[in-house]
Amino acid sequence: MAELRRTRQSVVAAWVAVILAISGALMLYPIGAPALNCIFVIVKICMVSGLLVYIFSGNPRVGFVLWTVASVVAVVMTAIKWGSTVSLNAWNVILYVGSMVVDLGMPALVHHLSESKA
């Protein structure tokens, strides 16, 4: 596996991702059932923790992997919330689709902006 190196641009994008992860958590919470709410909070904590490890750690790959896995789980949680929504309006669709795009797109962007060294 190639070594992942932070760049100035990737760190800035990671800080933006921290802000988006926190704001997304505030907008999407609660998911529904208490167990799902607990899982959702844990997933969001893992996302932010992974980002902070990526930004500050000597081994950014560990944080990046944690963040990426948590982001995929967050997409599943968002899909569960979307599926359980009783009255769907345009705001909900924008929120759910936007959250999924951010959860999948930001790790891809940060990886693209990072330098991979084989």
N, C-alpha and C positions, 0 to 999 in steps of 0.2 A: 504494500500500500504506500502511495506517495506521501511524503511529508507535506503538511499544509502550513504555509507561512502567511502570517498576517501582513497586510499592507495598510497604509493609511486609509485608503478607500474602503477596504473591507472592515476596518474597525469602525469607521463612521457609519457604514451600512449596518453593522451589528448593533451600534447604539440606537439607530433608528428602529431596528427590530425589537430592541428592549422596550422602547416606548410603545410600539405597535402591539407587542404581546400583552403589556399591562393594560393598555386601553381596550384591546379586544376582549380581555378577560372581564373587564368591568362592564362592557356592553353585552356580552353573551351570558353572563352569570345571572340567574341560575339555569342549569341545564334541565332540571326536572326532578327526578327522584333523588333523595338524599345521598345514596351511594354514588350516583352519577355526578352529583355536585362535588363530592369529595375527590373523585377521580379527576374531574376537571381542574380543581384547584391544584392537585398534585402535578398534573400535566403542565399547567401554566408555570408552576414553580420550577419544574424541570427545564422548561424552555428558557426562562430567565437565568437560571443557574448555568445552563449550558452556554448561553451567550456570555455571561460574565467569565466563565472559565475560558471560553474562546478569546475574550478580550485581554484577560490578565494573566493567563497561565503560560508556562513555558512550553506546554504541549497543547496548542490550540485545537488539534484534531479531536481530542477527547471531548472538549466542550462542543465542538461542531457536531460530532456524532450524537451526543446527548440532545442537543437542540433539535437536530433533524428528526430523530426518532420521536421526540415529544411533539414536534410539529405535525408529523403524520398522524399521531394519535389525536391531536387537537382537531385535525380535519375530520376524523371519524366522529369525535364528540360533537362537532358542529353539525355534521350530517344527522346525527341522532336528534339533536335539538330541532333541526329543520323538519325532520320527519314527524316530530311530536307536536309541532306548532298547529294549533287548531285553526286560527284565522290568519291566513297568510296575506300580507300586504306588500307593497313595493319596497317599503323600508326594510322589512325582514329579508326579502330576497337579496337586496343590495348588501345588507349586513352579512348574511350567510355566505354569499358568493365572494364578497370582498375578503372576509376572514379566511376562507379557504385559499384564495389566490395569494394572500399575504403569507399564510402559513406554509405554502409550498414554494412561493416565489422568492421570499427573502433568503432562505438557505441556499437556493440556487444562485441568487445574486451574490451573496457573500462568498460562496465557493468560487464563482467566476472571478470575483475581484481579488481573491487570495492567490498567492503564488504556489503552485504545486511543484514540488521538486522530487523527482524520481530517485 
